Amino acid sequence: MHRLFTSLLLIALPGVAVAQTDDSITLVMFLHGMIGFFGALSLVVFVAGFLIYITRLGTERREDGIKVMEKGFTIMMVVILCVAVLYWVR
């Protein structure tokens, strides 16, 4: 009985390992997609803040553009950190 259980286990384990690999690859691809999306979003936010800063250069409200650029830069730093963690875990 023990020999039968061992042989069945050895036959089934490679299938389980492949299934786990497929799930982890799917998760990694999803995370790369999300990182790409938020990276593009951070660039759009930064450029929008820069345009606000340039258009309000002579006024007192140009700090609004700086605040938007800071938010875009912060998002970009978080995205870079997420990329580093993803490659480190992988």
N, C-alpha and C positions, 0 to 999 in steps of 0.2 A: 504494500500500500504506500509506504513511504517513497519507494522508487517511482511509482506512478505519479504521485504528487510532485516530486522533484522534476520529473520529465515534463509534466504539463506546465509547471512554473517556468522552466527554461524555454519552452516553446512560446509562452504568452508574454514574457517580459520584453522582448524586442518590440512587439506591437505596442505595448504601453509606453515604451521609451519614445517611439516615433510619434505617438499621439501627443505626448508632452512636448516634444520638440516643435510640432506643428502649432500648438497653442502658444508656445513662447515666441515663435516667429511671428505669429499673428499679433500678439501683444506688442512686440517690438516695432512692427510696421505701423501699428496704430499710434504708438507713442511718437515715432518719427513724424508721422503725419500731423499730429497735434503740435509738436515742436515747430514744424515748418509753418503751420498756420499762425501760431502766436508770434513767431519770428517775423513773418510778413506783416502781421498786425502792428507789431512794435515799430517797424520801419514806417508804416503809414502814419501812426500817431506822432512819431518824431518829426517827420516831414511836415505834417499839419501844424505842429507847434512851431516849427521853423518858419513856415509861411505866415502864421499869425504874428510871430515876432517881427518879421520883415515888414509886413503891412502896417503894423502899429509902432514902427520904429521911432517916430517923432512924438508919440503920445505917451501918456502916463500909464496906459494899460498894457504896455508891452510885457509886463511881468506875467500876464496870462499865457503868452507864448512860451515863456521860459518854464512855467509850471507844466505845460503840456509836453514840452521837450523832456523835462525831468521824468515824467510818467513813462514816456516812450523809452527813455534810456533805462529806467528801472525794469520795465518789462523785458528789454533786451538782455539785461544782466541775468534775470531769472531764467530766460530761455537758454543762455549760454551755460549757466549752472546746471540746468536740466540735461543738456546735451552731455556735459562732462560726467554727470552721475550715471546717465544711461550707458555711456561707453565704459565707465568704470565697473558697473554691475555686469555688463555683458561680458 
